[in-house]
Amino acid sequence: MSDHVTDDLTAPFRFEYDPAILRYGPNCVDGLAEELAAIDCERALVVTGSTVGETQAVMTPVRDGLGDRLAGVFAETTPAKRLGTAYDALERFREVEADAVVSVGGGSSLDVAKVLAAIAATNRDPEAVGSEFAETGTIRVPDTGLPPIVAVPTTLAGADLSMVAGVTAVPGTCPVEDAASGGISAPELMPAAVCYDPELLATTPRGVLAASAMNGFDKGVETLYASTATPVTDATAMRGLGLLQDGLLAFGEGNEDDAVYQRLAQGIVLVQYGISRPGVTTLSLIHAFGHGLTRTYDVQQGAAHAVIAPHALEYLFDAVDGRQDLLADALGVADADDPASAVVESVSEVAATLGLPTRLRDVDGPAREAFPEVAEAVLSDAFMANAPAGLDPSHEDIEHVLDAAW
């Protein structure tokens, strides 16, 4: 550990966490039927996107792993994560008489699977659900009756060990009068099991994997400085960041060795562990910026993180300590004379090596005249509540960060 780390070991904390069963290993999807049997489920509907659904290098192992417990496939999820898509999936779920959901792919498919599980457990009229979502930005999640979810991630977005899901709605796709966006959250949405198979990660197109990587990587970064951090999440995030940093730099340089994908898979497990708990998350400043940039504009989440993370961290370290020494330790730059600058440079290096955009002007984001409305969205984002103590950003501060990223 760095000699500069001065954490208060007398500070109390409470860590309530009921994670999914974690299954890791090359070809571990061979055990999908075993995991379903462990949760007393007989028939699983696979929920995925059209691209993954047509990728036999992914779907064949998943089908083989499920065997007789495969009830059907719904391959219609999209990055928009529509409420209407979840209702379409629910129709398929009931048609094949499934009792479990297996989500395969990225965060969008898992979010749709979670919304599917929530609405499958209620007899409420879809119009009532749509009205509630339009008015409140969320949907009530029943305490019981949700079909279990088993997740098989093929990206590095890090949405797997989570009890939240994003969702949108537009007229014509579900019963809402106006477009709406929001999310759902409940302990019941935590997957029952997650299979981290590095062999499946290796099938994902390099551009897709790289684009998802910064979202997951920044989960580890934020977990260390969030006001909701605990010694448990410190430990897993530090180890996970080290694995991800090594794996992403090697991946970005074109290394296709099995060990690279194994580092990435294990790293993404660890940076997520404990970050999504009942009433608590460690997502913070960077993710608030990400939401502000992507909810209104066609910016891919990982690209938004690549652009904004270094500038958000510079602002953070200028304003408060931000546990920069702990981050420097995790990223292998603990001996730097200026830990804050070394952390920013390390994060920038990962984004640049992955070939991700580094300027806001180079993505389909807001024009500079829209920065005031983006700043408002960032400041009103729920994740800002997890900012470190003493950080009290103003609209001007947020706009300055956006301008620096421009």
N, C-alpha and C positions, 0 to 999 in steps of 0.2 A: 504494500500500500504506500501511497505517497506520504511523505512526512508532513505535508501541508494539510492533510485532511483533519478537520477539527469538528466532526459531528458531535452533537450533544447526545451522549449515550444515556442520559437520564430522561430524555424526552419519552413520554408514554406513547404507546400506539396500540391499536386494535386491528387485528387482521382476520377478517371473516371471509372465507373463500371455499367454494365447493366447485373445483374445476372438473372438466371433462376427464375421462380416462384418456391418457396420452399413449399413443402407440407410434413408435418410430422405428424405421429401418428400411433398407432397400427391399422392395416388394412386400411391404407390410400390408398392402391392401389385400393380400392373400387371406388375411384374417378377418375380413369384413363380416362374413357370415358368423364367425365366432363372436364378434362384438355384438351383433344383433341378437344372438342367442343369449348372451349375458344379460341383455336388458329385456328378455322375454318377447322379442319381436319376430314375426314370421315373414312379413311381406313389406319390402322397402320400395318406395318410389325414389328414383334417382332424379334430383333436380340440378340442372346445369344449363349452360348457355349453348347456343347452336354450334359455335366453333368447337368447344370442348366435346360436345355431343357427337361431332363428326370425326373427332381425333381418336382413331382406333388404338393408338399407343397408350391412351389414357383409358378409354372405355372398355377395351378388352380385358385388361387386368381387373378393373372394377366389376365388370360382369362376372368374370371368373371367380373373383373373391366373394361375391354375393351368392353365386350358385342358385340354388332353388329358392332363395329368399328374395330374389329380384322380382318385383311385381310389375315394374314398368319404368319408363324413362320419360321425363318431361324436360325437353331441351329448348326452352324458350325464354330463359332469363336474359336480361340486358343490363348494361350499366345504369340504366335509369331506375331500376329497382321499383317498378310500378306496383301499386296495390292491385291493379287490375291483373297483372301477371300472376300475383299470388292467388287470386281467385280462379284464374285459369288452371293453375297448378292444383288448387283444391278440388276442382272438378275432376281432374285426372286422378288425384289421390283417392277420391271416393269411387271412381269408376273401376280402378284396379283393386279396390278393397285393401289398401295398404294400411299398415299400422306403424310405420316409421318412415323417416325421410333421410336419404343420403345425399348430402350436398357435395357436388364435385366442381371444382374450379376456383374462382376468385371470390372476393368479398361480396360481389353483387349476387351471386348464386346463393351464398349462405344467408344473406339478408332476406332474400325472397323466401328461402326455406323457413326462416324464423317467422316471417309474417304468415306464411302458410300454416305453420304449426299453431300460431296464435288464433287465427280465424277458424281453423279446423276444430278448435276446442270450444267454440261458442255457437249458439243457435241464433245469434242476432242477425237481423236482416242486413244484407250488404249495404242498403241505402243508409241505415242507421250507423253502420261502421264508417261509411264514407263521410257522412255529416259530422260525426265525431272527429274524424281526422282533419277535415277541412277547418273545423272550429278550434281544435286544440293542438293540432300538429302531432297527435299521438293516438294510439288505439289501446284500449284496456286489454291487458293480457290476463286470461283466466288463471286462477291459482292451480287448477288441476285439469287433467284431460288433454294436455298437449302431447301429440305424438313425439317420441324421442327423435333427436337429430344426430346423425353421425356425419362429421365433416371430413372431406378429403381435399385439402387445399392443393392447388397447383400454381399458386403465385406466392409472393412474399408480402402481401398487403397486411398480414397480421390481424385478420378479422375473426380468427377461429376461436380463441379462448375469450369469448365475449358474451355478455348477456344483453347486448343492445343490437339494434338493426336500424339502418336508414330505410326510408320509404318515401316515394313520391306518388302523386296522383294527378291525372289530367282528365278533363271531360272527354267522354267518348271511349275511355278505356276502363272506367269504373264510375260508380255513382257519386260524382262530385260536380258541382256547378262551376267551380273555379280551380285552377291549378293550385296544388298545395304540396308542401314537403315537410318532413319531420322524421320522427323515429319512434321506436318502441323499446321498452326496457323492462326487464324482469328477470329474477334469478332462474325462472323456468325456461328461459331462452338459451341458457348455457348448453352447448351440445353435450350429449351423453358420452361421446367419444370422438376423438380426432385422430386420424391416421396421417402421419407425416412421412411420406414416402419420397425420398430423394430421387428415385427413378422417375417418378411422375413430374417432379419439378424440372427434370432435365428434358422433358418433352415439350415444355412451354417455350414458345418462340422467344428468342433472346430479348427482343424489344419489349415484349409484354412483361417478361420477368423483371427487366431493368426498370420499367416504368412503375411497377408495383413496389420495388425494393425500398425506395426512400420513405414510403408510408410506414412500412414495418420498422425500418432502421430508426426513424424518428420516434417511434413508440418507446424504444429503449432509451433514447436521449431524454425524452420528456419524463419518463418514469423516474429518472434520477433527480431532477430538479423540481418536480411537482410538489405542491404543498401536501399532497396525499401520499407521498412516498413512505415506505416502511423499510426496516432492515431486510425484510424478506424480499421485497421487490428490488431493493438495492443490489442484493446478491445476484439474483437471476438476471437483472438488466445488465449488470456489469459483464458477467460472463457472456450473455447473449450478444452484447454490442461487440465484444472482442471477436467472437466467432463470425458475426455478420460483416464486420469491417474486413477481416482477412478474406472471407469468402467473396464479398462483393468486389474488392479490389482485384482479386484473381479472376473472377468472372468477367469483370469489365475489361481486363487485359486479354481476354480470349481463352483463358484456361478452361478446358472442358473435363478435367479429371473428375472422377467420381467423388473424390474427397472434397472438392469445391461444393458440390451440391449437398453433401452430407453436412458440411459446416453451415451452409445456408439453412437447411432444414432444422438443425439443432438450434441455431441462433434465433430463428423466428419463433420457435417454441419458447425459449427462455425470455425473450424481451416481452412476451405477452403474459407471462405467468403472474397472476395476481393483479394485473392492471385494471381488470373489470370485475368489480365486486359489488355487492348489494349497496346501492346508493353512493358508490364511490368509483372514480376512475382516475388514472394518473395522466390521461391525455390533457394537454394544457395549451400553452401559447402557440406553438407551431401548428397544432391541429386546428385551433381557432382560426388562424390565418388561412389554413387550407380550406376550411369550410367557407370562409368569407370569399375566397377566390373561385370556388368550384360550384357553389349552390346557384349562382346566377350566371356564371360564364362557363364556356365549354373547355375548361382546363382540366386535364386528367389529374387526379389527386396526387399521384406520385410526382408528376412534373411540377405541380404547385409546391410540393414539399421541397423538391430539389432547388427551386428558385428562391423560396422564401426562408428556408431553414438557417442558412448562414447569417442572413441579415437580422432575423428574429433573435438569434443567439447573441449577436453583437449588441443589440439593444438590451437584451436581458442582462448580459454581463456588465454593461455600462451602468445599469440601474441597481442591480443587486448582485450578491455573490453567485447565486444560481448553481451552487455546488460545483463550480468549475473545476476544482481539484479532483473531485470524484469522477467527473466526466473525463478529465485528462488521464486519470489512472485507467479508466475503462478503455480508452482509445489509444493507450500506449504512448502517451506524450507527457507523462507525469514529471519528467525531468526538465521540461521546457521552462525557460525563464518567465514566460508569460503564458500561464495555463489557458487563460481565456482565448487568446489569439490562436494557440495551438489547437484547441478544441474546434474553433471555427474553421481553421485550415483543414483539419481532419475530415470534418463533415463535408466541406467543399470538395475535397479530394475524392471522396466516395462518389458524389454526384457527378463530378467531371469525368471520372474514370468510367462510369456507367454510360457516358454519352448523353446525359440528360440536360435539358435546357438550364441555363444559369441566369437568364434575364427575363423579366416579366414581359418585356416588349416582344419576345420571341415566341410567346404562347398565345392561344386564343383567349386572352383574359381581358381585363378592363383597360380602357384608355385612362390616361392620367386624370382627366376631368371626372372620372367616376370614383376616384380614390376616397372621397368623403363618404359615399354610400357603402363602399367596401369596408372602410374603417368602422362604420356603424355596425355592420354585420359581424365583424370580428369581435368588437367589444361586447356585443349582445350574445355571442355564442356561449353556450353553457360551459364549455371547457375552460373559459377564462377564470371561472371560479377556482380552478386548481393551480393558478399561477402562484409562484413563490411569494411568501410573506414580504411585504414592502414594495411589491411591484404594483403600481397603480397607473397604468397607461392612460393617456388622454387620446382624443381623436387626433390631435397633432402628432403625438408619438407614433401612432399606427400609420398615419399617412407618411411620416418620415421614413419608416421601415419600407413601406411600399415604394416610395420614391427611390430609396437606395437600391431596391431590387429591380427597378425599371431598366 
